[in-house]
Amino acid sequence: MDLDGNSSVEFFPEDYESNWTLRSSVSRSGIGLHTGKESEVTLAPFDSEGFFVSWIDSDRPPLRLKPSQVVNSQLCTTLDFGIKKLSTVEHLLAAMFGCGLTQVHIIVSGTEIPLLDGSAIEWVEAIREAGMMKISTPRQNVLAPTKALTLYKESSVITAIPSDVLKLVGIIDFPYPAIGRQTFSLELTPRSFVKEIAPARTFGFKDQIDALIAQGLIQGGDLNNSLVCDGQSWLNPPLRFQDEPVRHKLLDLIGDLALVGLPKAQILVYRGSHALHAEFAESLPSVCSLSQFCFD
């Protein structure tokens, strides 16, 4: 698949109305962004709706991923299962959910999901390689808000209003001339996700690198898996999109909402963060009727 997602986009579903799993298993391995350690992930078909995880070195039954497992962690989304933690899950979750998958078994070897190229496109390619299979049972966990929801966190805000279509609007504002203020919006479908969102890579700032490394973070980050901005320009151009940073922020949002489900709503997020997304996901069911949403 081309990095812009143009080829094979018709392979993916047209909408999010049906349940889909994988036709076969597929594996990818790589370095974790923060641990810097090698890990492997296998995605496999599953017969129950939801995303489930197990570890190669454990005989425990697969654990279903839930919004309540999200814990505070810096610069990534981490899930706490009690017995283990799994970090930097957002790009993988975004790829699965964005492509239309609703039931997948994730088998992992470590404590962090590989970063791969810093976007979701290599996970999308893995999904295309494995193939997708439509499930006859109707989707159960579909959010349809009946009223608006708005949350603030310091200078950030996210709001959702009821809508017949799923539309995302992202706005970022950085004091670096190379980025500045960027806005991107789209009606989200599996095909628009693959083409417009999945290739967008994670990004960081040269003047913050030393401090983050000193905190034990970004041990696996480099110019091959992260865009790095030095203020006026990028250290590793070219960008895949002129507004790649704001598209990546929407990628993170999709991944952070994957465990609760993107609602039938128009969502606008200004200066989003993993913490804000997690709080938003936790609050979404409160503006939906019980008949519209049920999550065990």
N, C-alpha and C positions, 0 to 999 in steps of 0.2 A: 504493500500500500504506500502511495506517495505520502510525504509528511503533511501535505495539505488535505489529505483525506479524500481527494477527488475520485481516485480509482476505487472501485468496489463498494462505493457508498450505497448502491442499490441492494447490496447484500443484507443490510440492516433493516429492521422493521420500520414502518412508516410512522408509527405512533407508540404510545405506552399503554395501549388498551388491553394487551394480552400478556399472559405468562410465557416466559421463555427460559429455557435452560441450555446448557451446552450439549452438542452431539457427542463429543469425546473430550478427553482430558488433554491439557496442554500445560507446559511448564516454562517458567522463565527464572533466571537467577541473576544476581547482581549485588552491588554494594548498597548498604543503607546510608541515607544522607547523614544522619546524626551519629550512628554507631561506627560507621566506616567498616562494618563487618559484612562478609559475604552471606547471603541467604538465598533460599530457593522457594518459589511458590508454585504450586500446582493447582490449576483450576479444573474442577471436575463437575459433571452433571449431578443434580440432586433432585430428589422426588418430592420435596416439600418446599412451599414458598418461603423465601427468605435467603439470607446469606449466612452460611455456617462455616466455622473454622475448626480445624484440628491440627495437631502437631505431629510431624513425622515420628518423633521419638516417644509418643504417648499412645496408649490404647484406650483413652477416654473417648466416649462418643462425641461427635461434632457439637460445638456450642453455637447457638444462634446469636448473631450479632444484634444488639439492641442499643437504642439511644442512651439508656441508663448506664451503659458501660463506658461512655466517653468520660475521660478524666482530664483535668487541667494539665497541659503540657505546652512547652514553649515551641513555637514555630512548626507544629505538626499536630495531627489528631492521633491520640493514643486511646486504645481500648483496654480496660482492666477487667480480666475474667476471674480475678481472685487468685487462681493458681498461676496465672501468667499474665503478662502484658504484651500488647502488640502495637507498635507505633508506626507512624507515617503511612496510615492506611488510606488517606484521602484520594490519592490518584488512582489506586486500584478500584476503590469503591465507585469513584466517578466513572471510570471506564465501564465497569459492569452495569451500573445503573443507567448511565448515559446511553449505552448501546441497546438497552431494553431488556437485559437479563433480570430475572426476578428470583431465580433459585439456583444457587451455586455453592459447591463445597470447596472451600479454600484450605489447602493443606500447606503448612509452612514449616520451615526448618529453623527459624530464628525468632528474634524478638522485634524485627523491623522489616517492613516490606521494602524490597529493592527499589531504588529511585529510577533505575534504567536511564532514560535520556532526560529526565526531569519533567516530562509531560505525561499524558495518558496514551499517546499514540502507539507505543509498543505493546501496551496491554490490549488496545483495540485490535492490533494485528494478531495477537495471540488468540483473541476471541474469534476473529475471522478464520484463523487457522483451524481452530477446534470445531467451528460450525455452531449454529444456533438451531434449536428445536422448539417449536411452538407447543405449549401445553394446553390441553383442551379445557381444563378447569379455569373459571373466570378469576380475575385478580380480586383479592380480598382487601389488601391494605392500600386503599386509595384515599388520599386526603382531598376534601372539597370544602374549603372554608365557607362559612355562612356570613362572616363579617371580617372586617379588616383587622390586621394584627401589626403593631409597630413596636419595635424595641430599640432602645438607645444604649450605647455603652461608650461613655466618654464622648469623643467626637465622631463616633460611628453610629450608623442607623441602618436598620433593615425593616422593610414593610412589605406586607402581602395583602392584596385585595382580591376578592372572588373574581373569577374569570372563566370563560368557556375554553380558553386556551392557556397553555403554560408559557409564559413569557418572562424572561429574565432581563434585568437591566443592572449593569454594574458600573459604578463610578469610583475611580481612585484619584487621589490627589497627593502627589509627593513633591517635596521641595528640591527635587533633582531635575534640571532642565531636560535631561534625556527622557524623562517620563512625564512630569507635569501632571496635568489633569487629563484623564482619559475616560471616555464613556463608550460602552458597547452594549447593544441590546439585540435579542433574537427571540423568535418563537422556537422553543426547544422541542426537538424531535430526535430520535436516535440518529437520523441522517444529518441533521444540522449540528448535532453534538460532534459527530465524527469529523465533519468538515471544518467547523468553525471554532471548536473549543478544545478538542482532544490534543491537537499538536502544540498548544501553548505551554511553554516551559516555566518552571519555577525561576524566581529571580531574587537577587540579593544585591548588597551594596558593599563596595570595596572598603569603605571607611568603617564597616561594622564587622568585618571578617575576623580580625584578631580577637576582638572581645568575645565573639561567639565561640571561637575555638577554645579560648580560655575557660569558657563555661562548659566545655565538653560537648558542644554542639557542632554540627556540620563537619564531622570528622571525615565523611565520605564525599563532601562536595568538591567539585572541580569545574573547570571550564567546559567539560564535555557533558555535564548534566545540570548545569545551572547558568542562567544568564547573570552576568555581573556588571553592575553599573558603577562608574566612577564619578558620577555627577553629570558631566557634560556629555558623556558618550558611553557606549558599551564596550567592554574589554573583549568580547567574543561575538561580534556580529557575523553574519546578518541575522536580523530578527525574522521569524517566520511570518509574523504579521506586524504591521506598523504599530498596532496597539496590543502587542502580545501580553504585556503585563496585566491589563484589565481582563483580558480573556482568561488568563491563568487564575485570576481571582474568582471568576465564575466557575472555573473547573474545581477549585477548592470548595466552593459553595455546594456544587452538585455532589461532590464526595461526602461532605459533612452532613448533607440532608438525605443521603442514600438509605440510611438505616430507618428513617421515619417515612421517607417518600416525598418526592417533590409534589406539592399540591397543585390542583387545578386553580391556578392563581397567577396574577402578575406580581412578581417579586422585584423590588428595587433594593439594592444594597449599596451603601456609600461607605467606603473605607472598611470593608468587611474584614473579619478575623475569624480564626477557628473558634475562639471563645464566644464571639457573638453568634456565629452559626449554630453552635451547640445549644446555646440558650434559646435561640429561635426554634430549633427542632423540638426542644422540650416543650415549648409553649404552643406549637401548632395545633395539637389535638384539642386544646381548650377552645378554639374557635371553629371546631368541626363537630357535627352531631355524632352521637355514638353509632348510629346506623351507617354513617359514612366512613367510620374508621374504627378498626379494632386491631390492637397489637398486643400479643401475649408476651 
